[in-house]
Amino acid sequence: MPNGISGVITGAAKLYFLFGSFEVICTASEECKDPIRSLPIALVLCIVIYAVFSAIMAMCLTLIVPWKNINEFSPIPDAFLQHGDTFPSYLSTVGVLLGILGCGLTSYYGATRLAYSIALDKLIFSFLAYLSSNKVPVISVVIIGIISFILAVFIPLESLIDLLNIGSISCYIAVSALVVILRYRPIEENFIFFQLPDSKELKSKKSNEEPVIGGTLKTQFECFSCLRSKKPGRVVVISLIMYILCCLCFSIVVFHTEINDVFSMLLIAVFALGAVVSVAIICMHHQNDDEPPYKVPCVPFVPTLSILCNMSLLVNIPSKSFYRFFIWILIGLVIYFSYGYRHSTTADVQNDTKPDRSPLLKDIDENIDFGSTQMVVLGAPQNTNNKG
């Protein structure tokens, strides 16, 4: 590695947006018959296939020309031109343009569906959820298109890429944290995301055991009275916040300071110890007994490792891009507290709600099994008289 591990991580943070297109799979979950089973499979296949092809392309590029001679603005076409191959250069240029167009349309589709879903819950202006006769959110399509055009014209490409990377990495950190939170709290508190079947009782897998309440302290650790809480899961949330802060400080010290002095090494040791202790406290609590069709394995280790990796990438993004990101966050908070907080329908969801159909599914046959995976789509219209 010519630039060391720091250069690899900085480059990965810069190109993180290349993996952002698979998010469209999640935003299209309302149009999926069996989302809880098919979405994880689709996501894993998409990421693995894309990673393999990207690695192959990078290896081929470095075999054509030395890494020092790669043109950062037009790497593949320029690599062929350095060897006098004109036709492959033109062909690869056309492929790059088609790839950019495809990625743009994919992200455009995902953004319109995301705006539709949020507007359906009235977290943003509800007129964005309007559907045409062809079940297309036309208002979302038009407004998102206008905003995208304005951003593309007036904001430099490098700044847009950094904003996209910050947003994507922040979302993945939030998702990893939510996996831990949902696993370490009582099942009945997760009804907003999953509807419990009528036949399922909150019992342990073995009939001779006491029911396990997620987020409560394990019996062998009850001697640590300071870790007890009246509300199950509260200590886990606090420990998770401390872990995220320790990962942030640890990454900043490692990648942005000289670690050849005693003070830096001491800071690294303190933050690493704080992260380890936070994970240990989380492991001292019970997980709930919920058994959805797909569960993230090795919780809390896989989510916490994901948070650490994403935090390492986040701190390697130029600091000036965070100012623009915080402006976007401020705009979103203003919209939420001025409109979404007072109009949101999320708080009205009850345990017995189950959507019969998705508004985006046009055919009757496609709506028969909608919701059969116990997934509750917030804000979907209820129709108890029509089961397809």
N, C-alpha and C positions, 0 to 999 in steps of 0.2 A: 504494500500500500504506500504509494509515493507521498501522500499527504497524511498518513497515519489514521488512527481510528477517529480522531476529531474531524478530519476531512470527510471521512465516509459518512459520519452522522450529519454533518452540515449539508452534504450533498443529498442525503436521504430526506432531510427536512425540506430542502428546496424542491425536490421532485415528489413530495408527498401527494400533491394534487393529482398525480397520474392515477392513483388508486381511488380517487374520490368518485369515479363514475359508477362504481358498484352500489352506491347509496340509492340509486334509482330503483334497485330491487326492493329496498325497504319501503320507499315511498309509494310503490305500486302494490303494497300488500293488500289493500282493500279490493283489488281486482283479482285476488288469488283465492282459489277454492279452499286450499288447505295450507294457510300461511305458516302455522307453527311448525309443520313438518318440512315444507318445501323451501321456505326462506333460508334456514340455516344451510341446507344443502346447496342452494343456488349461490349463496354468498361465499361459501368455502370454495366451490368449484371456480367461481369467477376470479377470486383472489389468487388461487393457486395457478390457474391457467395463465392469467395475466403476468404473474411473477415469473413463471417459467419462460414465456416468450420474451419478456423484457430482459431477462438475464442472457438469453441466447442472442438477442440483438446487440446487447452491450459487448458480449464476447466477440461477436463477428466484427463489430466496429473497431475494437482494439486490435484485432488480427489484420485488418486492412491497413490501418495507419497507426503510428505510435500515439500514445495518449496525449503527448505534448502537442501534437499537430492537429488534434481534433478541433474543428470549428464549432464553438459553443452555440452559434446562432443557426447554423445549418450543418449539423454533423454528418449525416448520412450522404446527402448529395455531394457535399464538399469532399468527402472521403473518396468517392468514385472519381471526382474531377481531378484529384491529386494524382490518380493513375491514368488519366486521359480517357476514362470511360464516360462518354457523354450520354448515351442512351440510358444506362442504369441510373445516372444522376437525374435525368428528367423523370424517369419512371418512379423513383423514390420520392421525388418532389410531389408528384401527383398523389402518391400514397399518403404522404404526410398531410397534404391539404385535405384529402378525404377523411383522414383520421381526426384532424382538428374539427372538421364539420360534424363528424359523427359524435365526437365527445361533446361538442357544443349543443347539439340537438338532444343528446341523452341528458345532459345537465338541465337543459331547458324543460324537458319533460318532467324530470324529477322535481324541479322547483315549482312548476305549476300544480302538480299533484300535492306537494307539501303545503302550498298555500291554500289549496282547496280543503285539505283535511283540517288544517288549523282554523280556517274560516267556518268549517262545519261545526266546530266546537265553540265558535264565536269568541275565540281568543284574539282574532283580528277581525276586521270588518266583514260582516256576514255576506255582503253582496259578492265577495270573491268566491263563494260556494255555489253561485248560480250555475246550473247545468242547462245546456241547450237540448234540443229534441234528440240529438245524437249522443247524449250523455257526455258532453265535453264541457269542462269548466272554461267557457270562452272568456269570461272577464278576467280570470286568473291568467289565461294565456296571453291576452293582450297587455295587461298591466306588467306582468313579469317580462314580456318581450320589450316593452318600452324602457323599463328600468335597466335591463341588460344592455340595451343599445346605448343608453346614456353613460353607463359605467364603462363600456368598451371604448367609447369615443373620448371621454374626458379623463380617464384614469390610466396611467401607464400600465403596461402588461405586467411588469415585475411587481408592482404594488398589488395588482389584482391577484397574482399568484400567491404572494405572501398572505394576503387576507384570506384567500381560500384555504391555504395551509393551516393558518391559525384557527379558523372556524372548524375545519375537519378534525384537527387534533384535539381541540377543546371538546368537541362532540364525543369523540371516542373515549376521552378521559371520563366524561360524564356518564357514558354508557357503562364503562367498566365499574365505576363507583355504584351505579344503580343496581348492577348485578349483585354486588355484595349486600347492599341495603335490602333488596327484595328477598334475599336468601336468609337474612338474619332478622326477620320480624315475623309476627304471627301471620298465618295463612289468611285469616279473614280480613287483614288489612290490604291484601293484594287483589281484592275483588274488582278494583278499577281496571286491572290488566287481565285477570283471568276469572272466569265464573266457575265456582265450585259446583260439580254435579250434585244432584239431590241425594244420590246414594253414597256420597263420600262424607265420612265423618272425620272429625279431627282426632284420629286415633293413631297410636304408634303402629308400626308394621307388625310388631309382636303383641299379641293380645295380653300377655302377662306383664307388659311394661306400662308405665304411666305415660299419658300423652305428652309429647314434647312441644313446648311453646318456643317458637323461633325468637332468638334475641335474648333469651334468659341465660344466666350464668350456669355453667355445668356444675354438677354436684361436687366433683373433686376440687373445684376452685372456689367453693363458697366461703372459704376462709379469707378470701380477699374481699372484705366488706366494702371497700371503696369502689369496687367494680359493679356493685348491685345498683339497680335502678327500678323505680316503680313502673316505668314504661319500658316494656321489652324492646330492645334494639337501639335505645338511646345511646348507650355506652359504645356500641358498635359504630354508630354514626360519628360520634366524637373522635373515636380512634381512627376512623377512616379519614376524617378531615386532617387530623394530625399527621397521618401517613402521607397525604397529598402534599401538605406543606413541607414535610421533611424531604420528600422527593424533589420538590421544586428547589429548595435551598441546596440540596445535595448536587443537583444538576448544574445550578448556577456556579457553585464553587468549583466543580470539576472542569467545566468547559470555559469558564471566564476568569479564572484566577490562576496564578502560578502555584503549583502544588509542591514546590521544592522547599517550602519553608515549614516550620513546625506549626504555625498558627493555622495554615490551610489544611494540613493533615489532621489537626485536632478538630476543625470544623467538619471535615468529611467524616471522621469517626463519630462525632456527636450526632450528626444528621442520619448517618447509617444506623446507628444504634436506636435512635428514635423511631425510624421506619420499622426496624425489626421488632421492637417492643410493641408498636401499634398493631402489627400483624399478629403478634402473639396474643394480644388482648382480644382481638377479633376471634381467633381460634378457640379461645376459652369460653365462647358462647355457643349455644345450641343453634343449629340450622333448622328451618321448618321442614315439615314432612311433605311438602307439596311435590307432586310428581307430574309435571307437564310432559308433553311428548318429547321435548328437547330441553336438556339442562346443561349449562356450562360446567365442564368437569373441573375438579380440583379447586373449588372455591374455598378460601379466598386467594389462593396463590396465583392462579391464572389472571384474574382481574387486577390484582396488585402489581404483578409483573407487567401487565399491559399499561398500567398507569405510569410506572417507572420509565418504560421505553418511550411512551408518548411524551412524557415530560422532558426527557432528554432531547427529543426532536424539537419540542416547543421552544426551549431556551436557545436554540441555535438559529432561530428566525430573527432577522434584523429587528432591533428594538423600535425603530421608527414606525414599523407596520402595526405595532400594538396600539399606538395612538389612534390610528384609523379604526382598528378593531373595537376599541373602547367607545368610539363615537357611534359605531353601529349598534353596540350593546345598549348605549344610552337611548338611541332612537327606539330600539325594541322595548326597553323598559317603559318609555313614555307611552308607547302605544298600548302596552299591557295594562298599566295602571290607569290610563285615561279611558280605555274601552274594554279590554279583555277581562279585567278583574271583575267588572260589574255585570258583564253580559255572558260570561262563560257558562256553558251547560255541563261542564265536567262534574261539578259538585252535585248535580241532580242524578248522577248514575247510581243505581241501586243494585243490590246483590242479585235480584231476580231479572235483570235486564239481559236480553239476548236479541240482537238484531236478526231479523228474518232474511234480509237481503241487503246488499250493498248498492247504493245509488249508481255506482259506476259500472255495475254488471248489467248488460243490456238484455241478454237472453234469459228466459225463464229457467231453462235447464241449468244455467250457470249459478242460479241463486238457490238451488235446492239444498246444497250442502254448506251454504255460507253460514259461518258461525258454528259448525259442527265440531270444530277443534277447540271449543270453549274459549275462543278469543273474543273479547269484547271490543268492538270498534266504537270508540267514544263518539257520541253525537250522531250515530247513524239513525235514520228514521225508524221508528217502531211500527210494525204492521203485524198484529197478532192474528189477523184473519186470513192472511195470504201466505201459504207455505209453498208456493210454486205450483 
